[in-house]
Amino acid sequence: MKTSEAALWGLVAGAAGVAAMTLAEKVEQHFTHRPDSYVPAHTLARLLGLPPRPDAQRLGLNWTMHWGTGILVGAARGVMAAKGGRGAVGSFLFMNLRLLNDQVLENATGAGSPPWTWPRDEQVIDLVHKGIYAFVTGALADRLVPGPPRPPVPRPGWTLGQPA
């Protein structure tokens, strides 16, 4: 499969992953009474150079950034599946890519703050939701995208006398 095809299937998997994450967020918010975050809207508004407006007027931007990044980053998971980054390890690595994407955009625009400054419950909630996104996206990408034609060859260990 071509890399571009794998990326397209990754977009589909990313859409499913962001749908699962969004559903999980809504269920969690029902029990925790945590309000919606408008950091995605603030991030996109700053990237586009839009003037500040109340959060109530930014729902469209919020959903665009929330769904858009989830779908677009899914392309990377499709490529990972095609190149051998599959299964739970591939999904765990991909979760970190998603977290990195969010933090770079949010902190570069000044819309967010580094996660170590957040309350612990917010850190846990974000990790759980991004984990749901990553593992759903990964499971679907692994089903839609065939793996490499041959399995990766194990590398020899670098420590003298030790197996890899």
Long-range contacts (C-beta under 8 A, 24 or more apart in sequence): 1-82, 1-145, 1-146, 3-79, 3-82, 5-145, 6-78, 6-79, 6-81, 6-82, 6-145, 7-75, 7-76, 7-78, 7-79, 8-75, 8-78, 9-78, 9-81, 9-141, 9-144, 9-145, 10-74, 10-75, 10-76, 10-77, 10-78, 10-79, 10-81, 10-137, 10-141, 10-145, 11-71, 11-72, 11-74, 11-75, 11-78, 12-74, 12-140, 12-144, 13-74, 13-77, 13-78, 13-136, 13-137, 13-138, 13-140, 13-141, 13-144, 14-70, 14-71, 14-72, 14-73, 14-74, 14-75, 14-77, 14-137, 15-67, 15-70, 15-71, 15-74, 16-136, 16-137, 16-140, 17-70, 17-74, 17-77, 17-132, 17-133, 17-134, 17-136, 17-137, 17-138, 17-140, 18-66, 18-67, 18-70, 18-71, 18-74, 18-133, 18-137, 20-132, 20-133, 20-136, 21-70, 21-129, 21-130, 21-132, 21-133, 21-136, 22-66, 22-67, 24-128, 24-129, 24-132, 25-129, 28-125, 28-128, 28-129, 32-125, 34-125, 36-62, 38-62, 39-106, 39-111, 39-112, 40-65, 40-66, 40-69, 41-65, 42-109, 42-111, 42-112, 43-105, 43-106, 43-109, 43-111, 43-112, 45-111, 46-109, 46-110, 46-111, 47-105, 47-109, 69-98, 69-101, 69-102, 69-105, 70-98, 70-133, 70-137, 73-97, 73-98, 73-101, 74-137, 74-141, 77-134, 77-137, 77-138, 77-141, 78-141, 78-144, 78-145, 80-141, 81-138, 81-141, 81-142, 81-144, 81-145, 81-147, 82-145, 82-146, 82-147, 82-148, 83-148, 84-147, 84-148, 84-151, 84-152, 86-138, 86-142, 86-147, 87-138, 87-142, 88-135, 88-138, 90-138, 90-142, 91-134, 91-135, 91-137, 91-138, 91-139, 92-134, 94-134, 94-137, 94-138, 95-130, 95-131, 95-133, 95-134, 95-135, 98-130, 98-133, 98-134, 99-126, 99-127, 99-130, 102-130
